[in-house]
Amino acid sequence: MALSAAGVIRGPGEIAVMTVDVVKRLFTTRFQFREFVEQAWFITSVTLMPTILVSIPFGAVISLQVGNLTGQLGAQSFAGATAVLAVVREAAPIAAALIIAGAAGSAICSDMGARKIREEIDAMEVLGVDPLERLVAPRVAATMFVALMIIGIVIGAGIGGGYFFTVIVQGGSAGAFLSNFTALASISDLYIAIVKAVVFGAMAAIVGAYKGLNAGGGPSGVGRAVNESVIIAFMLLFFMNAVITAIYFQIVPPVGI
């Protein structure tokens, strides 16, 4: 039982230490720009199409639910405002987080794990090359950058899907949908969505790199590390989302009608 408790405490502690080390290397060491560009392109290639395919039905479901709710309350004119608020404040960051953790985080973990079992990481350390500086920091920066781009796609597709299903499918008023865009949402909601996307991207990359660098037991160990990284990333992302949202509501009060 003691070993199990120690393992439960050691894992989050080591991830927290690695987060501090990676952030420190991003600002105090020579930035690996070429590695950053290559990884940003790779992460974009594995996340762009899933982002497009997920964001459209995601926005459609939110719009249908919001449209039915506002219709029951007799506030159909505020369907656009509520759809924008739901997409920008919560739906877009969560969708981006799930895509980043599921696609980019697992890809980083498998790459790091393959390097680990081939003893490339040990060889780098013997040669005096810091794996965190050379491999992890550029991937974290690339994932943060791609997450920032992805959330823009999700917001655009979500609002577009909301317009289509509210106006075309449910017969709502296009003028009312567009005129009430900012009735409930504000520019600070967009800012917090961007902050969430960047934080979620960094956490997914760090968790994937941590599990990959600690993989063992051959190819099957890498597979287990990938599965564990996705689960841990999802748990951390939802926890961080709750914490950031709670802090945001304390700092920025909700907009009233």
Backbone bond lengths (Angstrom), bond angles and torsions (degrees), N, CA, C in turn:
res aa  C-N    CA-C-N  psi(-1)  N-CA   C-N-CA  omega(-1)  CA-C   N-CA-C  phi
1 M - - - 1.466 - - 1.516 111.06 -
2 A 1.353 116.44 -38.19 1.463 120.56 -179.92 1.520 110.81 -64.46
3 L 1.365 115.39 -41.50 1.458 118.62 179.42 1.528 110.59 -65.29
4 S 1.331 116.36 -38.97 1.449 119.39 179.75 1.532 111.11 -64.94
5 A 1.327 116.23 -42.82 1.466 119.71 178.26 1.521 110.85 -64.68
6 A 1.332 116.04 -39.17 1.461 118.89 178.49 1.518 111.03 -64.13
7 G 1.340 116.35 -38.14 1.459 119.49 178.28 1.515 112.20 -66.16
8 V 1.344 116.28 -38.05 1.462 119.88 178.95 1.520 110.70 -63.86
9 I 1.337 116.89 -37.90 1.464 120.71 -179.32 1.521 111.12 -78.38
10 R 1.340 116.80 -37.20 1.464 120.51 -174.45 1.519 112.00 -65.88
11 G 1.335 117.94 -40.58 1.454 120.44 -177.00 1.521 113.51 -59.05
12 P 1.346 118.85 -58.11 1.474 119.24 177.50 1.519 113.30 -60.00
13 G 1.345 116.84 -34.86 1.457 119.32 178.49 1.511 112.45 -64.43
14 E 1.329 116.76 -42.63 1.461 120.18 179.04 1.534 111.24 -68.08
15 I 1.335 117.68 -35.63 1.463 120.33 176.13 1.523 110.39 -64.86
16 A 1.347 116.73 -40.70 1.467 120.15 178.53 1.526 110.58 -64.40
17 V 1.325 117.65 -42.64 1.465 120.91 178.49 1.525 110.49 -63.72
18 M 1.328 116.74 -42.26 1.458 120.57 178.81 1.527 110.95 -64.01
19 T 1.340 117.01 -37.19 1.463 120.09 177.58 1.521 110.70 -60.88
20 V 1.324 116.80 -44.98 1.465 120.85 178.62 1.527 110.83 -63.05
21 D 1.334 117.11 -42.95 1.463 120.83 -179.23 1.530 111.52 -64.30
22 V 1.326 116.91 -41.69 1.467 120.15 -179.18 1.524 110.50 -67.08
23 V 1.333 117.53 -44.63 1.470 120.38 178.31 1.523 110.53 -60.78
24 K 1.323 116.55 -39.99 1.461 120.22 178.55 1.524 110.98 -63.08
25 R 1.317 117.07 -41.51 1.469 120.29 -179.20 1.525 112.26 -71.06
26 L 1.317 117.23 -27.52 1.462 119.47 177.67 1.527 112.05 -63.96
27 F 1.330 117.35 -27.55 1.461 120.73 -174.29 1.528 113.63 -112.11
28 T 1.328 118.14 -11.36 1.470 119.36 -174.51 1.518 113.80 -118.55
29 T 1.314 119.34 -6.15 1.465 121.21 -178.73 1.528 109.86 -122.05
30 R 1.311 114.98 170.80 1.463 120.88 179.53 1.524 109.26 -67.78
31 F 1.326 115.56 123.73 1.457 120.64 -175.99 1.516 110.15 -76.79
32 Q 1.343 116.05 132.44 1.466 122.09 179.92 1.527 108.87 -85.56
33 F 1.340 115.18 84.29 1.468 119.44 -172.37 1.531 111.67 -67.41
34 R 1.327 117.11 -39.65 1.470 119.02 -179.05 1.520 110.87 -64.52
35 E 1.318 116.84 -42.81 1.464 120.59 177.50 1.525 110.23 -63.56
36 F 1.328 116.75 -37.67 1.459 121.23 178.34 1.525 110.80 -61.34
37 V 1.328 117.12 -46.47 1.462 120.82 -178.74 1.531 110.55 -64.66
38 E 1.328 117.16 -44.65 1.459 120.57 179.84 1.523 111.68 -61.92
39 Q 1.332 116.56 -43.43 1.452 119.51 -179.07 1.528 111.57 -71.44
40 A 1.335 117.31 -35.82 1.466 119.69 177.05 1.524 110.53 -62.56
41 W 1.326 116.48 -41.10 1.463 119.80 177.88 1.526 111.01 -66.74
42 F 1.325 116.97 -41.28 1.462 120.27 179.23 1.528 111.35 -64.50
43 I 1.331 116.95 -45.62 1.457 120.42 -179.11 1.523 110.41 -65.12
44 T 1.324 116.65 -38.27 1.465 119.98 176.50 1.527 111.16 -61.86
45 S 1.328 116.36 -40.74 1.464 120.40 -178.41 1.526 112.44 -64.83
46 V 1.339 117.31 -31.11 1.464 119.54 -177.84 1.527 112.94 -93.73
47 T 1.321 117.77 -9.35 1.468 119.92 -177.31 1.520 114.14 -116.57
48 L 1.330 118.87 -18.59 1.469 120.19 -173.31 1.515 112.06 -64.51
49 M 1.331 117.45 -52.77 1.461 120.01 -178.11 1.527 112.21 -65.30
50 P 1.349 120.18 -45.05 1.475 118.16 174.44 1.519 113.02 -58.52
51 T 1.330 117.49 -34.54 1.460 120.10 178.56 1.521 111.08 -62.68
52 I 1.317 116.44 -46.48 1.460 120.33 -179.24 1.526 110.82 -65.16
53 L 1.329 116.66 -42.84 1.459 120.41 -177.35 1.525 112.43 -69.63
54 V 1.334 117.27 -29.73 1.462 120.58 -178.46 1.524 111.66 -85.60
55 S 1.333 117.37 -38.73 1.459 120.16 -171.64 1.523 112.64 -67.37
56 I 1.333 118.37 -34.44 1.467 120.03 -177.76 1.537 111.44 -66.55
57 P 1.344 120.44 -54.51 1.470 117.99 176.62 1.520 112.99 -66.10
58 F 1.341 117.22 -28.01 1.458 120.20 177.33 1.524 109.96 -61.88
59 G 1.331 115.94 -48.38 1.460 119.72 177.15 1.506 112.71 -65.83
60 A 1.348 116.71 -33.68 1.463 119.79 179.70 1.521 111.50 -65.24
61 V 1.345 116.67 -43.97 1.464 119.87 -179.64 1.525 110.78 -63.37
62 I 1.328 116.09 -44.01 1.466 119.53 179.12 1.527 110.49 -61.96
63 S 1.327 117.08 -42.98 1.458 120.53 -178.63 1.521 111.71 -65.22
64 L 1.329 117.12 -41.29 1.461 120.01 178.66 1.527 111.08 -63.69
65 Q 1.329 116.84 -43.95 1.466 120.36 179.34 1.522 110.95 -65.14
66 V 1.337 115.82 -46.46 1.459 120.11 -179.41 1.523 111.00 -64.99
67 G 1.356 116.70 -40.75 1.453 119.63 179.16 1.516 112.48 -62.37
68 N 1.330 117.04 -42.67 1.468 119.88 178.00 1.525 111.20 -65.27
69 L 1.338 116.46 -40.00 1.470 119.69 -178.98 1.524 111.70 -66.56
70 T 1.333 116.68 -47.22 1.463 119.26 179.63 1.537 111.45 -65.92
71 G 1.341 116.11 -33.04 1.461 118.72 176.26 1.512 112.02 -65.25
72 Q 1.343 118.18 -40.64 1.454 121.59 178.79 1.521 111.80 -66.71
73 L 1.339 116.12 -30.96 1.467 120.44 -179.82 1.521 112.43 -88.41
74 G 1.319 117.88 -1.89 1.449 120.72 -178.81 1.516 113.52 72.82
75 A 1.324 116.53 27.37 1.469 121.08 -178.53 1.515 109.54 -125.37
76 Q 1.334 115.94 47.64 1.456 120.98 -177.78 1.519 112.29 -60.39
77 S 1.336 117.50 -27.79 1.459 120.44 -179.09 1.524 112.42 -67.94
78 F 1.327 116.99 -19.20 1.463 120.60 179.85 1.533 112.49 -96.48
79 A 1.315 117.17 13.62 1.465 119.92 179.20 1.529 110.50 -62.63
80 G 1.321 117.03 -40.95 1.460 119.73 179.10 1.508 112.23 -64.45
81 A 1.327 117.09 -42.23 1.463 121.02 -178.97 1.521 111.31 -64.32
82 T 1.339 116.88 -44.56 1.460 119.84 -179.28 1.518 111.36 -69.85
83 A 1.331 117.68 -36.40 1.464 119.95 178.00 1.523 110.97 -64.83
84 V 1.333 116.99 -44.16 1.465 120.56 178.23 1.519 110.38 -62.77
85 L 1.329 116.72 -42.86 1.464 120.20 -179.90 1.523 111.20 -61.94
86 A 1.326 116.98 -45.61 1.462 120.23 -178.75 1.518 111.71 -65.89
87 V 1.329 117.47 -42.07 1.461 120.93 -178.20 1.519 111.23 -68.40
88 V 1.329 117.10 -48.73 1.462 120.65 -174.14 1.515 111.36 -70.97
89 R 1.320 117.08 -44.10 1.467 119.45 -171.90 1.519 112.90 -78.03
90 E 1.332 118.81 -40.03 1.461 119.59 -172.49 1.526 113.82 -125.55
91 A 1.333 117.51 -47.71 1.462 119.87 -171.41 1.519 112.33 -64.44
92 A 1.327 117.56 -46.41 1.459 120.40 -177.23 1.528 112.60 -63.76
93 P 1.349 120.02 -48.50 1.472 118.44 177.50 1.529 113.41 -61.12
94 I 1.344 116.93 -39.59 1.471 119.03 -179.57 1.524 110.69 -66.90
95 A 1.332 117.35 -44.84 1.466 119.88 179.17 1.525 110.90 -61.99
96 A 1.331 116.97 -44.14 1.465 119.97 177.60 1.515 111.31 -62.15
97 A 1.337 116.83 -39.47 1.464 120.43 -179.99 1.518 111.68 -64.38
98 L 1.327 116.54 -43.80 1.464 119.83 -179.77 1.525 111.04 -63.92
99 I 1.323 117.25 -40.67 1.460 120.11 180.00 1.519 110.80 -67.86
100 I 1.337 116.29 -44.94 1.463 119.90 -179.42 1.524 110.84 -63.10
101 A 1.341 117.06 -46.41 1.461 120.14 -178.81 1.521 111.98 -67.03
102 G 1.342 116.34 -40.64 1.455 119.59 -176.81 1.510 114.09 -75.11
103 A 1.336 117.40 -37.47 1.469 120.58 -176.78 1.520 111.89 -98.94
104 A 1.339 116.92 -59.10 1.463 120.02 -175.71 1.527 111.97 -70.15
105 G 1.348 116.91 -45.38 1.462 119.43 -178.91 1.514 112.91 -61.44
106 S 1.330 116.93 -42.01 1.462 119.78 179.07 1.523 111.37 -68.28
107 A 1.340 117.48 -35.73 1.463 120.28 177.98 1.522 111.08 -65.94
108 I 1.330 116.90 -41.36 1.468 120.28 177.40 1.517 110.31 -64.72
109 C 1.328 117.17 -41.89 1.464 120.10 -179.96 1.521 111.62 -63.43
110 S 1.323 117.81 -43.61 1.467 120.04 -179.84 1.525 111.22 -66.13
111 D 1.336 117.23 -37.05 1.460 120.83 177.94 1.522 111.03 -65.48
112 M 1.333 116.93 -48.05 1.464 120.39 178.99 1.523 111.34 -65.01
113 G 1.340 116.38 -39.25 1.459 119.39 179.32 1.509 112.49 -65.18
114 A 1.347 116.82 -40.27 1.464 119.79 177.59 1.524 110.89 -63.86
115 R 1.321 116.76 -40.40 1.466 119.70 177.29 1.533 110.96 -65.27
116 K 1.327 115.95 -35.32 1.463 119.87 -179.03 1.524 111.88 -67.48
117 I 1.334 117.16 -47.43 1.460 118.58 -176.93 1.532 111.50 -73.71
118 R 1.343 118.53 -20.39 1.464 121.32 173.13 1.521 112.06 -85.49
119 E 1.329 115.77 2.62 1.469 123.81 178.01 1.528 112.70 64.55
120 E 1.333 116.81 23.17 1.459 119.53 175.02 1.526 111.01 -69.14
121 I 1.325 116.88 -36.86 1.466 120.34 179.53 1.520 110.27 -64.28
122 D 1.339 117.06 -42.83 1.464 120.32 177.77 1.520 111.09 -63.46
123 A 1.331 117.01 -39.28 1.461 120.41 179.01 1.529 110.92 -64.64
124 M 1.322 116.74 -39.71 1.459 120.01 178.06 1.525 110.99 -62.92
125 E 1.326 116.72 -42.30 1.459 119.75 179.49 1.517 111.87 -66.10
126 V 1.332 116.96 -36.78 1.465 120.18 177.33 1.523 110.68 -64.48
127 L 1.326 116.98 -36.96 1.468 121.46 179.15 1.525 113.06 -79.53
128 G 1.316 117.07 -0.79 1.457 120.42 178.96 1.511 114.56 84.04
129 V 1.330 117.89 16.65 1.463 122.35 178.55 1.524 108.76 -96.52
130 D 1.312 116.11 127.13 1.464 121.40 -179.09 1.527 109.44 -80.15
131 P 1.346 118.67 115.45 1.469 119.74 179.48 1.528 113.49 -62.04
132 L 1.318 117.39 -33.32 1.465 119.54 178.66 1.519 111.27 -65.02
133 E 1.331 116.01 -40.09 1.464 119.28 179.51 1.517 111.79 -74.42
134 R 1.324 117.25 -42.01 1.461 121.15 -173.25 1.519 112.94 -80.76
135 L 1.329 118.15 -36.28 1.457 121.05 -172.07 1.525 113.70 -113.96
136 V 1.333 116.91 -47.09 1.464 119.85 -170.23 1.521 111.77 -77.44
137 A 1.333 117.72 -48.40 1.469 120.61 -176.35 1.532 112.52 -58.29
138 P 1.334 120.42 -45.75 1.478 118.59 177.17 1.514 113.37 -62.73
139 R 1.331 117.50 -35.10 1.464 119.84 179.04 1.521 111.42 -70.02
140 V 1.324 117.30 -37.20 1.459 120.10 176.72 1.524 110.38 -64.84
141 A 1.337 117.02 -45.47 1.464 120.41 178.71 1.528 111.08 -62.92
142 A 1.326 117.41 -40.52 1.464 121.14 179.39 1.521 111.30 -65.49
143 T 1.329 116.72 -40.74 1.462 119.77 179.44 1.520 111.26 -66.50
144 M 1.325 117.82 -39.17 1.462 121.18 176.16 1.528 110.87 -62.14
145 F 1.325 116.62 -42.04 1.466 120.71 179.86 1.521 111.24 -65.34
146 V 1.328 116.78 -45.49 1.471 120.25 -179.32 1.528 110.60 -67.12
147 A 1.333 117.71 -37.36 1.466 120.40 177.02 1.516 111.00 -61.32
148 L 1.329 116.80 -36.95 1.461 121.10 177.14 1.525 111.04 -64.26
149 M 1.343 116.55 -38.77 1.463 119.78 177.86 1.530 111.49 -72.50
150 I 1.319 116.64 -37.65 1.460 120.94 -176.41 1.521 111.27 -65.23
151 I 1.332 116.51 -39.69 1.464 118.04 -176.22 1.528 110.58 -65.56
152 G 1.335 117.58 -29.78 1.461 119.78 174.48 1.510 111.73 -64.43
153 I 1.344 116.43 -40.87 1.466 120.05 177.90 1.524 110.81 -64.79
154 V 1.337 116.25 -43.37 1.465 119.67 -178.69 1.521 111.00 -64.33
155 I 1.329 117.15 -42.20 1.466 119.83 179.76 1.529 110.25 -64.34
156 G 1.334 116.80 -46.01 1.463 119.40 179.82 1.513 112.35 -62.48
157 A 1.335 117.19 -46.23 1.462 120.37 180.00 1.525 111.11 -67.23
158 G 1.337 116.99 -37.78 1.462 119.86 179.98 1.512 112.44 -65.35
159 I 1.334 116.80 -44.41 1.456 119.66 178.81 1.529 110.95 -68.48
160 G 1.352 116.45 -39.04 1.455 119.48 176.70 1.515 111.99 -62.94
161 G 1.333 116.49 -43.24 1.458 119.40 176.17 1.512 112.12 -64.38
162 G 1.341 116.08 -36.46 1.462 119.49 177.18 1.514 112.08 -63.53
163 Y 1.320 116.12 -41.43 1.469 119.91 177.77 1.524 110.75 -62.83
164 F 1.342 116.66 -44.22 1.459 120.06 -177.29 1.525 111.17 -62.83
165 F 1.331 116.80 -47.82 1.464 118.94 -174.74 1.526 111.79 -77.59
166 T 1.339 117.60 -28.00 1.464 119.04 179.04 1.515 111.80 -78.41
167 V 1.324 116.50 -42.56 1.463 120.84 -174.88 1.520 111.63 -89.69
168 I 1.339 117.58 -49.38 1.466 120.94 -174.32 1.524 111.45 -79.51
169 V 1.337 116.12 -50.80 1.468 119.62 -174.01 1.524 111.56 -76.70
170 Q 1.348 117.14 -48.03 1.456 120.64 -175.04 1.523 113.31 -92.09
171 G 1.323 118.06 -2.35 1.453 120.97 176.57 1.508 115.51 72.53
172 G 1.325 117.29 28.41 1.456 120.51 178.58 1.517 111.74 -76.68
173 S 1.301 115.21 174.64 1.462 121.57 -178.78 1.521 109.55 -87.36
174 A 1.329 116.08 125.17 1.463 120.30 179.00 1.527 110.86 -66.12
175 G 1.335 116.59 -39.37 1.453 119.64 179.33 1.512 112.39 -63.80
176 A 1.325 116.66 -42.51 1.470 120.29 179.03 1.524 110.73 -66.85
177 F 1.329 116.92 -38.14 1.467 120.19 179.61 1.521 110.67 -62.24
178 L 1.324 116.34 -44.15 1.466 120.25 -176.36 1.521 112.24 -78.82
179 S 1.318 117.98 -35.57 1.463 120.14 -175.76 1.524 112.66 -71.08
180 N 1.340 117.48 -24.94 1.458 120.64 -177.81 1.527 113.02 -100.95
181 F 1.328 116.44 20.84 1.461 120.31 -178.81 1.526 111.64 -53.72
182 T 1.316 116.52 -46.47 1.462 120.71 -173.17 1.525 112.63 -103.36
183 A 1.326 117.18 19.46 1.460 119.24 -179.53 1.528 111.56 -68.21
184 L 1.303 117.85 -35.71 1.460 121.74 -179.05 1.524 112.80 -114.20
185 A 1.323 117.08 -35.32 1.468 120.88 -179.30 1.523 109.98 -88.21
186 S 1.313 116.02 156.79 1.460 122.13 178.29 1.519 108.51 -136.81
187 I 1.321 115.77 173.83 1.461 119.97 -178.55 1.521 111.21 -65.52
188 S 1.336 117.14 -26.67 1.467 119.64 178.06 1.521 111.38 -66.40
189 D 1.343 117.95 -29.03 1.464 120.60 176.10 1.529 110.80 -65.12
190 L 1.331 116.49 -37.60 1.461 120.11 176.41 1.518 110.74 -67.42
191 Y 1.322 116.63 -39.98 1.467 119.98 178.73 1.529 111.50 -61.93
192 I 1.326 116.67 -44.36 1.465 119.11 -178.77 1.520 110.95 -68.84
193 A 1.336 117.49 -31.07 1.462 119.96 175.70 1.530 110.58 -65.37
194 I 1.330 116.52 -40.04 1.468 120.50 177.66 1.520 110.42 -65.22
195 V 1.338 116.61 -42.85 1.464 120.25 178.25 1.528 110.52 -60.78
196 K 1.325 116.22 -44.29 1.465 119.53 178.96 1.524 111.05 -60.86
197 A 1.325 117.34 -43.67 1.461 120.14 -178.29 1.524 110.92 -62.15
198 V 1.324 117.55 -42.91 1.467 121.01 -179.50 1.525 110.43 -66.20
199 V 1.336 116.85 -44.79 1.467 120.11 179.41 1.520 110.93 -64.33
200 F 1.330 117.56 -43.58 1.462 120.83 179.60 1.531 111.20 -63.36
201 G 1.322 116.55 -40.81 1.456 119.30 178.15 1.512 112.31 -62.43
202 A 1.336 116.79 -43.40 1.463 120.63 178.60 1.522 111.31 -62.99
203 M 1.335 117.10 -44.43 1.460 120.05 -178.28 1.524 111.61 -65.89
204 A 1.323 117.63 -40.74 1.467 120.09 179.29 1.525 110.78 -63.09
205 A 1.330 116.97 -42.21 1.466 120.10 179.89 1.520 111.53 -67.35
206 I 1.325 117.65 -41.22 1.459 120.75 -178.84 1.525 111.20 -67.30
207 V 1.331 116.78 -42.27 1.469 119.39 178.08 1.522 110.32 -63.97
208 G 1.338 117.31 -43.81 1.462 119.59 178.12 1.514 112.43 -61.90
209 A 1.332 117.33 -42.67 1.468 120.28 178.60 1.522 111.30 -66.53
210 Y 1.325 117.11 -39.61 1.474 120.34 -179.99 1.528 111.39 -62.72
211 K 1.323 116.82 -48.31 1.460 119.39 -179.72 1.523 111.29 -66.78
212 G 1.330 117.60 -35.15 1.452 119.78 178.43 1.519 112.28 -68.25
213 L 1.327 117.46 -42.11 1.463 120.89 -179.86 1.527 112.59 -69.47
214 N 1.318 116.76 -19.05 1.465 120.76 178.54 1.528 112.59 -106.44
215 A 1.330 116.60 14.16 1.465 119.97 179.15 1.521 109.97 -73.09
216 G 1.305 115.72 150.73 1.456 121.46 178.10 1.512 110.41 -158.31
217 G 1.309 116.58 165.73 1.449 119.87 178.12 1.509 114.69 90.59
218 G 1.334 117.28 21.98 1.450 120.15 176.16 1.513 112.95 81.23
219 P 1.335 116.53 -164.12 1.481 120.53 -178.21 1.519 113.52 -58.37
220 S 1.340 117.45 -36.09 1.464 119.21 178.91 1.524 110.62 -65.29
221 G 1.330 117.05 -34.38 1.457 120.08 176.37 1.512 112.21 -65.71
222 V 1.326 116.94 -35.85 1.467 120.51 176.36 1.520 110.21 -65.28
223 G 1.330 116.73 -41.67 1.470 119.99 177.58 1.517 111.74 -60.84
224 R 1.339 116.97 -42.39 1.470 119.62 177.42 1.520 110.95 -64.33
225 A 1.330 116.17 -39.69 1.466 119.84 179.64 1.523 111.14 -62.85
226 V 1.334 117.01 -39.25 1.468 120.42 178.60 1.529 110.52 -63.49
227 N 1.333 116.79 -46.32 1.464 119.99 178.91 1.525 111.26 -60.89
228 E 1.333 116.47 -43.90 1.460 120.19 -179.77 1.521 111.37 -65.78
229 S 1.330 117.16 -37.63 1.468 119.64 -178.81 1.520 111.01 -64.87
230 V 1.331 117.35 -39.61 1.466 120.52 179.79 1.527 110.19 -65.84
231 I 1.324 117.11 -44.17 1.469 120.55 -179.55 1.517 110.92 -64.18
232 I 1.340 116.42 -47.51 1.469 120.06 -179.59 1.520 110.78 -63.33
233 A 1.333 116.46 -40.78 1.467 119.71 -179.98 1.527 110.71 -62.89
234 F 1.333 117.64 -43.84 1.463 120.37 178.29 1.533 110.69 -59.46
235 M 1.334 117.04 -45.13 1.462 120.55 -179.34 1.521 111.21 -62.62
236 L 1.335 116.63 -45.13 1.465 120.02 179.87 1.529 111.81 -65.59
237 L 1.328 116.22 -39.70 1.455 119.42 -177.65 1.524 111.67 -65.59
238 F 1.325 117.93 -42.95 1.454 119.72 178.07 1.528 111.17 -67.49
239 F 1.331 116.43 -36.95 1.472 119.14 176.85 1.524 110.90 -65.37
240 M 1.336 117.22 -46.51 1.458 120.87 179.37 1.529 111.13 -64.01
241 N 1.337 116.94 -34.97 1.457 119.84 177.64 1.523 111.16 -62.83
242 A 1.326 116.55 -42.67 1.468 119.93 178.71 1.525 110.74 -64.86
243 V 1.329 116.95 -42.05 1.468 120.34 -178.64 1.530 110.71 -65.72
244 I 1.342 116.93 -47.38 1.464 120.25 -178.76 1.525 111.20 -64.15
245 T 1.346 117.10 -40.50 1.465 120.29 179.29 1.519 111.14 -64.34
246 A 1.343 116.82 -42.20 1.466 119.83 179.46 1.530 111.06 -63.33
247 I 1.327 116.59 -42.79 1.469 119.91 178.32 1.525 110.57 -65.19
248 Y 1.326 116.38 -40.38 1.471 120.61 -179.02 1.526 111.51 -62.25
249 F 1.333 117.28 -42.37 1.460 120.09 -179.90 1.528 112.01 -67.63
250 Q 1.334 116.50 -27.23 1.458 119.13 176.39 1.521 112.11 -74.57
251 I 1.331 115.96 -31.80 1.473 120.35 -177.75 1.521 111.49 -87.50
252 V 1.338 116.76 -43.69 1.466 122.13 -177.13 1.524 108.51 -116.49
253 P 1.304 118.83 106.72 1.481 119.95 179.87 1.523 110.97 -67.07
254 P 1.335 117.75 148.30 1.468 120.96 179.63 1.533 112.11 -60.87
255 V 1.326 115.06 149.13 1.455 121.12 178.38 1.517 109.94 -79.45
256 G 1.320 117.32 131.90 1.456 121.90 177.82 1.519 111.92 -91.33
257 I 1.318 114.92 162.91 1.472 119.56 178.68 1.527 110.00 -79.31
